[in-house]
Protein backbone atom coordinates (compact mmCIF):
# COMPACT_ATOMS: atom_id res chain seq x y z
CA UNK A 1 0.00 0.00 0.00
CA UNK A 2 0.98 3.64 -0.29
CA UNK A 3 1.87 6.04 2.49
CA UNK A 4 -1.76 6.74 3.39
CA UNK A 5 -2.76 3.35 4.75
CA UNK A 6 -1.64 -0.13 5.62
CA UNK A 7 -3.68 -3.30 5.02
CA UNK A 8 -3.19 -6.70 6.64
CA UNK A 9 -5.31 -9.86 6.56
CA UNK A 10 -5.38 -12.79 8.97
CA UNK A 11 -8.00 -15.25 10.22
CA UNK A 12 -10.79 -13.74 8.15
CA UNK A 13 -10.17 -10.18 9.37
CA UNK A 14 -8.83 -7.41 7.13
CA UNK A 15 -7.37 -4.41 8.93
CA UNK A 16 -7.15 -1.01 7.24
CA UNK A 17 -4.97 1.34 9.28
CA UNK A 18 -4.85 4.99 8.19
CA UNK A 19 -1.48 6.73 8.42
CA UNK A 20 -1.15 10.02 6.55
CA UNK A 21 0.46 12.58 8.90
CA UNK A 22 -0.14 15.03 10.32
CA UNK A 23 -3.97 14.79 10.40
CA UNK A 24 -4.93 11.97 8.01
CA UNK A 25 -6.40 14.50 5.58
CA UNK A 26 -8.37 12.83 2.79
CA UNK A 27 -6.54 14.11 -0.29
CA UNK A 28 -7.53 12.86 -3.75
CA UNK A 29 -4.75 10.27 -3.77
CA UNK A 30 -5.47 9.08 -0.22
CA UNK A 31 -9.18 8.77 -1.02
CA UNK A 32 -8.57 6.87 -4.26
CA UNK A 33 -6.21 4.48 -2.51
CA UNK A 34 -8.77 3.86 0.23
CA UNK A 35 -11.57 3.33 -2.31
CA UNK A 36 -9.46 0.79 -4.19
CA UNK A 37 -8.69 -1.17 -1.04
CA UNK A 38 -12.34 -1.21 0.05
CA UNK A 39 -13.42 -2.36 -3.41
CA UNK A 40 -10.87 -5.17 -3.38
CA UNK A 41 -11.85 -6.38 0.09
CA UNK A 42 -15.53 -6.40 -0.84
CA UNK A 43 -14.89 -9.31 -3.24
CA UNK A 44 -12.19 -11.08 -1.23
CA UNK A 45 -13.61 -14.45 -0.20
CA UNK A 46 -11.01 -14.83 2.57
CA UNK A 47 -12.36 -11.78 4.42
CA UNK A 48 -15.39 -11.84 6.71
CA UNK A 49 -14.70 -8.70 8.78
CA UNK A 50 -13.13 -5.37 7.77
CA UNK A 51 -11.69 -3.21 10.57
CA UNK A 52 -10.86 0.47 9.95
CA UNK A 53 -8.67 2.40 12.38
CA UNK A 54 -5.82 4.91 12.54
CA UNK A 55 -2.25 4.72 13.77
CA UNK A 56 -2.49 8.44 14.66
CA UNK A 57 -3.83 8.74 18.22
CA UNK A 58 -5.22 12.25 17.53
CA UNK A 59 -6.94 11.74 14.16
CA UNK A 60 -8.95 9.00 12.48
CA UNK A 61 -9.51 11.05 9.30
CA UNK A 62 -9.83 14.80 9.75
CA UNK A 63 -12.01 15.43 6.65
CA UNK A 64 -11.71 15.78 2.89
CA UNK A 65 -9.14 18.24 1.57
CA UNK A 66 -10.84 21.65 1.34
CA UNK A 67 -8.20 22.86 -1.11
CA UNK A 68 -9.24 20.01 -3.40
CA UNK A 69 -12.94 20.86 -2.99
CA UNK A 70 -12.12 24.38 -4.19
CA UNK A 71 -11.12 22.83 -7.53
CA UNK A 72 -14.50 21.14 -8.05
CA UNK A 73 -16.63 22.61 -10.87
CA UNK A 74 -19.43 24.90 -9.73
CA UNK A 75 -21.71 24.53 -12.76
CA UNK A 76 -22.01 20.76 -13.21
CA UNK A 77 -25.35 19.43 -14.50
CA UNK A 78 -27.23 17.16 -12.07
CA UNK A 79 -25.60 13.72 -11.86
CA UNK A 80 -27.51 10.58 -12.76
CA UNK A 81 -25.10 8.13 -11.10
CA UNK A 82 -23.45 8.01 -7.69
CA UNK A 83 -20.10 9.77 -7.47
CA UNK A 84 -16.96 7.82 -6.59
CA UNK A 85 -17.06 8.84 -2.91
CA UNK A 86 -20.61 7.59 -2.55
CA UNK A 87 -19.65 4.36 -4.30
CA UNK A 88 -16.85 3.80 -1.78
CA UNK A 89 -19.18 4.47 1.15
CA UNK A 90 -21.94 2.28 -0.28
CA UNK A 91 -19.42 -0.53 -0.74
CA UNK A 92 -18.73 -0.44 3.00
CA UNK A 93 -22.45 -0.44 3.76
CA UNK A 94 -23.40 -3.25 1.39
CA UNK A 95 -20.39 -5.57 1.09
CA UNK A 96 -21.12 -9.12 2.37
CA UNK A 97 -18.77 -8.68 5.33
CA UNK A 98 -19.05 -6.93 8.67
CA UNK A 99 -17.40 -3.47 8.54
CA UNK A 100 -16.28 -1.87 11.79
CA UNK A 101 -14.65 1.52 12.46
CA UNK A 102 -12.57 2.04 15.61
CA UNK A 103 -12.27 5.76 16.40
CA UNK A 104 -9.72 6.94 18.95
CA UNK A 105 -9.11 10.54 17.87
CA UNK A 106 -10.81 13.29 15.88
CA UNK A 107 -13.00 12.44 12.91
CA UNK A 108 -14.93 14.85 10.73
CA UNK A 109 -16.38 15.57 7.32
CA UNK A 110 -15.58 12.84 4.83
CA UNK A 111 -13.84 10.81 7.52
CA UNK A 112 -17.03 10.77 9.56
CA UNK A 113 -19.00 9.80 6.46
CA UNK A 114 -16.63 6.89 5.83
CA UNK A 115 -17.11 5.61 9.38
CA UNK A 116 -20.87 6.22 9.25
CA UNK A 117 -21.01 3.90 6.23
CA UNK A 118 -19.57 1.04 8.27
CA UNK A 119 -21.90 -1.42 9.96
CA UNK A 120 -20.58 -0.56 13.41
CA UNK A 121 -18.54 2.18 15.07
CA UNK A 122 -16.79 2.08 18.44
CA UNK A 123 -15.12 5.08 20.07
CA UNK A 124 -12.59 5.87 22.78
CA UNK A 125 -13.84 7.83 25.77
CA UNK A 126 -11.77 10.78 27.05
CA UNK A 127 -9.12 10.08 29.67
CA UNK A 128 -6.93 12.22 31.89
CA UNK A 129 -4.31 12.58 29.16
CA UNK A 130 -6.33 12.40 25.91
CA UNK A 131 -9.66 13.85 24.71
CA UNK A 132 -10.62 10.54 23.11
CA UNK A 133 -12.75 10.42 19.99
CA UNK A 134 -14.22 13.74 18.79
CA UNK A 135 -16.78 13.94 15.98
CA UNK A 136 -17.86 16.74 13.64
CA UNK A 137 -19.53 17.57 10.33
CA UNK A 138 -18.19 21.09 9.68
CA UNK A 139 -19.29 21.53 6.08
CA UNK A 140 -22.15 24.02 6.43
CA UNK A 141 -19.79 26.48 8.13
CA UNK A 142 -17.78 26.37 4.88
CA UNK A 143 -20.79 27.11 2.69
CA UNK A 144 -21.32 23.50 1.55
CA UNK A 145 -23.04 20.40 3.00
CA UNK A 146 -21.90 16.92 3.98
CA UNK A 147 -21.93 15.51 0.45
CA UNK A 148 -20.35 12.08 0.94
CA UNK A 149 -23.35 10.38 2.60
CA UNK A 150 -23.38 12.31 5.90
CA UNK A 151 -26.85 13.82 5.63
CA UNK A 152 -28.34 10.41 4.85
CA UNK A 153 -26.39 8.31 7.36
CA UNK A 154 -26.85 10.72 10.26
CA UNK A 155 -30.59 11.17 9.74
CA UNK A 156 -31.13 7.41 9.58
CA UNK A 157 -29.04 6.79 12.72
CA UNK A 158 -30.07 9.70 14.96
CA UNK A 159 -33.33 11.01 13.60
CA UNK A 160 -34.11 14.33 11.96
CA UNK A 161 -33.64 16.73 14.86
CA UNK A 162 -30.30 15.45 16.10
CA UNK A 163 -28.97 15.12 12.56
CA UNK A 164 -29.85 18.76 11.93
CA UNK A 165 -28.12 19.79 15.17
CA UNK A 166 -24.98 18.06 13.92
CA UNK A 167 -25.14 19.24 10.30
CA UNK A 168 -26.21 22.84 10.90
CA UNK A 169 -24.37 23.40 14.18
CA UNK A 170 -20.95 22.31 12.89
CA UNK A 171 -19.77 21.74 16.46
CA UNK A 172 -17.59 19.09 18.08
CA UNK A 173 -19.17 16.08 19.80
CA UNK A 174 -17.23 14.02 22.29
CA UNK A 175 -17.53 10.24 22.59
CA UNK A 176 -20.15 10.48 25.35
CA UNK A 177 -22.43 12.61 23.17
CA UNK A 178 -21.71 10.52 20.06
CA UNK A 179 -22.92 7.37 21.78
CA UNK A 180 -25.98 9.10 23.24
CA UNK A 181 -26.94 10.44 19.81
CA UNK A 182 -26.37 7.15 17.97
CA UNK A 183 -23.29 8.29 16.04
CA UNK A 184 -21.48 5.22 17.43
CA UNK A 185 -22.55 1.85 18.84
CA UNK A 186 -20.56 2.23 22.05
CA UNK A 187 -17.92 4.46 23.59
CA UNK A 188 -15.47 2.65 25.82
CA UNK A 189 -12.45 3.55 27.98
CA UNK A 190 -9.29 3.51 25.89
CA UNK A 191 -7.91 0.42 27.60
CA UNK A 192 -11.16 -1.49 26.99
CA UNK A 193 -11.82 -0.39 23.40
CA UNK A 194 -9.53 -2.70 21.45
CA UNK A 195 -10.08 -5.81 23.59
CA UNK A 196 -13.83 -5.41 23.03
CA UNK A 197 -13.50 -4.83 19.27
CA UNK A 198 -10.97 -7.63 18.80
CA UNK A 199 -13.24 -10.10 20.55
CA UNK A 200 -16.24 -9.01 18.48
CA UNK A 201 -14.33 -9.13 15.18
CA UNK A 202 -12.86 -12.57 15.89
CA UNK A 203 -16.24 -13.84 17.00
CA UNK A 204 -17.94 -12.71 13.77
CA UNK A 205 -15.04 -13.94 11.60
CA UNK A 206 -15.41 -17.44 13.09
CA UNK A 207 -18.96 -17.81 11.73
CA UNK A 208 -19.91 -19.15 8.26
CA UNK A 209 -19.37 -16.51 5.58
CA UNK A 210 -22.71 -17.15 3.86
CA UNK A 211 -24.59 -16.56 7.11
CA UNK A 212 -22.72 -13.31 7.80
CA UNK A 213 -23.56 -12.07 4.30
CA UNK A 214 -27.21 -13.11 4.51
CA UNK A 215 -27.67 -11.63 7.97
CA UNK A 216 -26.22 -8.30 6.91
CA UNK A 217 -28.19 -8.20 3.66
CA UNK A 218 -31.43 -8.90 5.47
CA UNK A 219 -30.81 -6.15 8.05
CA UNK A 220 -29.98 -3.48 5.48
CA UNK A 221 -33.21 -4.22 3.60
CA UNK A 222 -34.77 -1.93 6.21
CA UNK A 223 -32.84 1.03 4.73
CA UNK A 224 -35.02 2.18 1.86
CA UNK A 225 -34.03 4.23 -1.20
CA UNK A 226 -30.48 4.89 -0.04
CA UNK A 227 -28.87 5.17 -3.52
CA UNK A 228 -31.57 7.58 -4.71
CA UNK A 229 -31.18 9.72 -1.60
CA UNK A 230 -27.38 9.75 -1.95
CA UNK A 231 -27.74 10.89 -5.54
CA UNK A 232 -29.95 13.78 -4.37
CA UNK A 233 -27.43 14.61 -1.65
CA UNK A 234 -24.57 14.65 -4.17
CA UNK A 235 -26.45 17.02 -6.45
CA UNK A 236 -27.30 19.28 -3.50
CA UNK A 237 -23.62 19.33 -2.51
CA UNK A 238 -22.57 20.26 -6.05
CA UNK A 239 -25.12 23.08 -6.09
CA UNK A 240 -23.69 24.60 -2.90
CA UNK A 241 -20.20 24.88 -4.42
CA UNK A 242 -21.26 27.93 -6.40
CA UNK A 243 -23.43 29.39 -3.64
CA UNK A 244 -22.86 32.95 -2.40
CA UNK A 245 -19.92 33.06 -0.04
CA UNK A 246 -19.02 29.36 -0.27
CA UNK A 247 -15.66 29.85 -1.93
CA UNK A 248 -14.84 32.75 0.38
CA UNK A 249 -15.70 30.65 3.45
CA UNK A 250 -13.47 27.77 2.34
CA UNK A 251 -10.60 30.10 1.49
CA UNK A 252 -10.94 31.82 4.88
CA UNK A 253 -10.91 28.42 6.59
CA UNK A 254 -7.56 27.64 4.97
CA UNK A 255 -6.16 31.11 5.79
CA UNK A 256 -7.22 30.69 9.43
CA UNK A 257 -5.18 27.52 9.78
CA UNK A 258 -7.64 24.87 8.68
CA UNK A 259 -5.88 21.60 7.84
CA UNK A 260 -3.06 22.35 10.26
CA UNK A 261 -2.74 20.08 13.28
CA UNK A 262 -3.16 22.72 16.00
CA UNK A 263 -6.30 24.25 14.52
CA UNK A 264 -7.85 20.91 13.61
CA UNK A 265 -7.48 19.68 17.18
CA UNK A 266 -9.98 22.40 18.19
CA UNK A 267 -11.96 22.66 14.98
CA UNK A 268 -15.32 23.42 16.55
CA UNK A 269 -13.98 26.56 18.20
CA UNK A 270 -12.80 27.90 14.84
CA UNK A 271 -16.43 28.54 13.89
CA UNK A 272 -17.51 30.17 17.17
C-alpha positions as CSV (number, residue, x, y, z in Angstrom):
1,X,0.0,0.0,0.0
2,X,1.0,3.6,-0.3
3,X,1.9,6.0,2.5
4,X,-1.8,6.7,3.4
5,X,-2.8,3.4,4.8
6,X,-1.6,-0.1,5.6
7,X,-3.7,-3.3,5.0
8,X,-3.2,-6.7,6.6
9,X,-5.3,-9.9,6.6
10,X,-5.4,-12.8,9.0
11,X,-8.0,-15.2,10.2
12,X,-10.8,-13.7,8.2
13,X,-10.2,-10.2,9.4
14,X,-8.8,-7.4,7.1
15,X,-7.4,-4.4,8.9
16,X,-7.2,-1.0,7.2
17,X,-5.0,1.3,9.3
18,X,-4.9,5.0,8.2
19,X,-1.5,6.7,8.4
20,X,-1.2,10.0,6.6
21,X,0.5,12.6,8.9
22,X,-0.1,15.0,10.3
23,X,-4.0,14.8,10.4
24,X,-4.9,12.0,8.0
25,X,-6.4,14.5,5.6
26,X,-8.4,12.8,2.8
27,X,-6.5,14.1,-0.3
28,X,-7.5,12.9,-3.8
29,X,-4.7,10.3,-3.8
30,X,-5.5,9.1,-0.2
31,X,-9.2,8.8,-1.0
32,X,-8.6,6.9,-4.3
33,X,-6.2,4.5,-2.5
34,X,-8.8,3.9,0.2
35,X,-11.6,3.3,-2.3
36,X,-9.5,0.8,-4.2
37,X,-8.7,-1.2,-1.0
38,X,-12.3,-1.2,0.1
39,X,-13.4,-2.4,-3.4
40,X,-10.9,-5.2,-3.4
41,X,-11.8,-6.4,0.1
42,X,-15.5,-6.4,-0.8
43,X,-14.9,-9.3,-3.2
44,X,-12.2,-11.1,-1.2
45,X,-13.6,-14.4,-0.2
46,X,-11.0,-14.8,2.6
47,X,-12.4,-11.8,4.4
48,X,-15.4,-11.8,6.7
49,X,-14.7,-8.7,8.8
50,X,-13.1,-5.4,7.8
51,X,-11.7,-3.2,10.6
52,X,-10.9,0.5,10.0
53,X,-8.7,2.4,12.4
54,X,-5.8,4.9,12.5
55,X,-2.2,4.7,13.8
56,X,-2.5,8.4,14.7
57,X,-3.8,8.7,18.2
58,X,-5.2,12.2,17.5
59,X,-6.9,11.7,14.2
60,X,-8.9,9.0,12.5
61,X,-9.5,11.0,9.3
62,X,-9.8,14.8,9.7
63,X,-12.0,15.4,6.7
64,X,-11.7,15.8,2.9
65,X,-9.1,18.2,1.6
66,X,-10.8,21.6,1.3
67,X,-8.2,22.9,-1.1
68,X,-9.2,20.0,-3.4
69,X,-12.9,20.9,-3.0
70,X,-12.1,24.4,-4.2
71,X,-11.1,22.8,-7.5
72,X,-14.5,21.1,-8.1
73,X,-16.6,22.6,-10.9
74,X,-19.4,24.9,-9.7
75,X,-21.7,24.5,-12.8
76,X,-22.0,20.8,-13.2
77,X,-25.4,19.4,-14.5
78,X,-27.2,17.2,-12.1
79,X,-25.6,13.7,-11.9
80,X,-27.5,10.6,-12.8
81,X,-25.1,8.1,-11.1
82,X,-23.5,8.0,-7.7
83,X,-20.1,9.8,-7.5
84,X,-17.0,7.8,-6.6
85,X,-17.1,8.8,-2.9
86,X,-20.6,7.6,-2.5
87,X,-19.6,4.4,-4.3
88,X,-16.8,3.8,-1.8
89,X,-19.2,4.5,1.2
90,X,-21.9,2.3,-0.3
91,X,-19.4,-0.5,-0.7
92,X,-18.7,-0.4,3.0
93,X,-22.5,-0.4,3.8
94,X,-23.4,-3.2,1.4
95,X,-20.4,-5.6,1.1
96,X,-21.1,-9.1,2.4
97,X,-18.8,-8.7,5.3
98,X,-19.0,-6.9,8.7
99,X,-17.4,-3.5,8.5
100,X,-16.3,-1.9,11.8
101,X,-14.7,1.5,12.5
102,X,-12.6,2.0,15.6
103,X,-12.3,5.8,16.4
104,X,-9.7,6.9,19.0
105,X,-9.1,10.5,17.9
106,X,-10.8,13.3,15.9
107,X,-13.0,12.4,12.9
108,X,-14.9,14.8,10.7
109,X,-16.4,15.6,7.3
110,X,-15.6,12.8,4.8
111,X,-13.8,10.8,7.5
112,X,-17.0,10.8,9.6
113,X,-19.0,9.8,6.5
114,X,-16.6,6.9,5.8
115,X,-17.1,5.6,9.4
116,X,-20.9,6.2,9.2
117,X,-21.0,3.9,6.2
118,X,-19.6,1.0,8.3
119,X,-21.9,-1.4,10.0
120,X,-20.6,-0.6,13.4
121,X,-18.5,2.2,15.1
122,X,-16.8,2.1,18.4
123,X,-15.1,5.1,20.1
124,X,-12.6,5.9,22.8
125,X,-13.8,7.8,25.8
126,X,-11.8,10.8,27.1
127,X,-9.1,10.1,29.7
128,X,-6.9,12.2,31.9
129,X,-4.3,12.6,29.2
130,X,-6.3,12.4,25.9
131,X,-9.7,13.8,24.7
132,X,-10.6,10.5,23.1
133,X,-12.8,10.4,20.0
134,X,-14.2,13.7,18.8
135,X,-16.8,13.9,16.0
136,X,-17.9,16.7,13.6
137,X,-19.5,17.6,10.3
138,X,-18.2,21.1,9.7
139,X,-19.3,21.5,6.1
140,X,-22.2,24.0,6.4
141,X,-19.8,26.5,8.1
142,X,-17.8,26.4,4.9
143,X,-20.8,27.1,2.7
144,X,-21.3,23.5,1.6
145,X,-23.0,20.4,3.0
146,X,-21.9,16.9,4.0
147,X,-21.9,15.5,0.5
148,X,-20.4,12.1,0.9
149,X,-23.4,10.4,2.6
150,X,-23.4,12.3,5.9
151,X,-26.9,13.8,5.6
152,X,-28.3,10.4,4.9
153,X,-26.4,8.3,7.4
154,X,-26.8,10.7,10.3
155,X,-30.6,11.2,9.7
156,X,-31.1,7.4,9.6
157,X,-29.0,6.8,12.7
158,X,-30.1,9.7,15.0
159,X,-33.3,11.0,13.6
160,X,-34.1,14.3,12.0
161,X,-33.6,16.7,14.9
162,X,-30.3,15.5,16.1
163,X,-29.0,15.1,12.6
164,X,-29.8,18.8,11.9
165,X,-28.1,19.8,15.2
166,X,-25.0,18.1,13.9
167,X,-25.1,19.2,10.3
168,X,-26.2,22.8,10.9
169,X,-24.4,23.4,14.2
170,X,-21.0,22.3,12.9
171,X,-19.8,21.7,16.5
172,X,-17.6,19.1,18.1
173,X,-19.2,16.1,19.8
174,X,-17.2,14.0,22.3
175,X,-17.5,10.2,22.6
176,X,-20.1,10.5,25.4
177,X,-22.4,12.6,23.2
178,X,-21.7,10.5,20.1
179,X,-22.9,7.4,21.8
180,X,-26.0,9.1,23.2
181,X,-26.9,10.4,19.8
182,X,-26.4,7.2,18.0
183,X,-23.3,8.3,16.0
184,X,-21.5,5.2,17.4
185,X,-22.6,1.9,18.8
186,X,-20.6,2.2,22.0
187,X,-17.9,4.5,23.6
188,X,-15.5,2.7,25.8
189,X,-12.5,3.6,28.0
190,X,-9.3,3.5,25.9
191,X,-7.9,0.4,27.6
192,X,-11.2,-1.5,27.0
193,X,-11.8,-0.4,23.4
194,X,-9.5,-2.7,21.4
195,X,-10.1,-5.8,23.6
196,X,-13.8,-5.4,23.0
197,X,-13.5,-4.8,19.3
198,X,-11.0,-7.6,18.8
199,X,-13.2,-10.1,20.6
200,X,-16.2,-9.0,18.5
201,X,-14.3,-9.1,15.2
202,X,-12.9,-12.6,15.9
203,X,-16.2,-13.8,17.0
204,X,-17.9,-12.7,13.8
205,X,-15.0,-13.9,11.6
206,X,-15.4,-17.4,13.1
207,X,-19.0,-17.8,11.7
208,X,-19.9,-19.2,8.3
209,X,-19.4,-16.5,5.6
210,X,-22.7,-17.1,3.9
211,X,-24.6,-16.6,7.1
212,X,-22.7,-13.3,7.8
213,X,-23.6,-12.1,4.3
214,X,-27.2,-13.1,4.5
215,X,-27.7,-11.6,8.0
216,X,-26.2,-8.3,6.9
217,X,-28.2,-8.2,3.7
218,X,-31.4,-8.9,5.5
219,X,-30.8,-6.1,8.0
220,X,-30.0,-3.5,5.5
221,X,-33.2,-4.2,3.6
222,X,-34.8,-1.9,6.2
223,X,-32.8,1.0,4.7
224,X,-35.0,2.2,1.9
225,X,-34.0,4.2,-1.2
226,X,-30.5,4.9,0.0
227,X,-28.9,5.2,-3.5
228,X,-31.6,7.6,-4.7
229,X,-31.2,9.7,-1.6
230,X,-27.4,9.8,-1.9
231,X,-27.7,10.9,-5.5
232,X,-30.0,13.8,-4.4
233,X,-27.4,14.6,-1.6
234,X,-24.6,14.6,-4.2
235,X,-26.4,17.0,-6.4
236,X,-27.3,19.3,-3.5
237,X,-23.6,19.3,-2.5
238,X,-22.6,20.3,-6.0
239,X,-25.1,23.1,-6.1
240,X,-23.7,24.6,-2.9
241,X,-20.2,24.9,-4.4
242,X,-21.3,27.9,-6.4
243,X,-23.4,29.4,-3.6
244,X,-22.9,32.9,-2.4
245,X,-19.9,33.1,0.0
246,X,-19.0,29.4,-0.3
247,X,-15.7,29.9,-1.9
248,X,-14.8,32.8,0.4
249,X,-15.7,30.7,3.5
250,X,-13.5,27.8,2.3
251,X,-10.6,30.1,1.5
252,X,-10.9,31.8,4.9
253,X,-10.9,28.4,6.6
254,X,-7.6,27.6,5.0
255,X,-6.2,31.1,5.8
256,X,-7.2,30.7,9.4
257,X,-5.2,27.5,9.8
258,X,-7.6,24.9,8.7
259,X,-5.9,21.6,7.8
260,X,-3.1,22.4,10.3
261,X,-2.7,20.1,13.3
262,X,-3.2,22.7,16.0
263,X,-6.3,24.3,14.5
264,X,-7.9,20.9,13.6
265,X,-7.5,19.7,17.2
266,X,-10.0,22.4,18.2
267,X,-12.0,22.7,15.0
268,X,-15.3,23.4,16.5
269,X,-14.0,26.6,18.2
270,X,-12.8,27.9,14.8
271,X,-16.4,28.5,13.9
272,X,-17.5,30.2,17.2
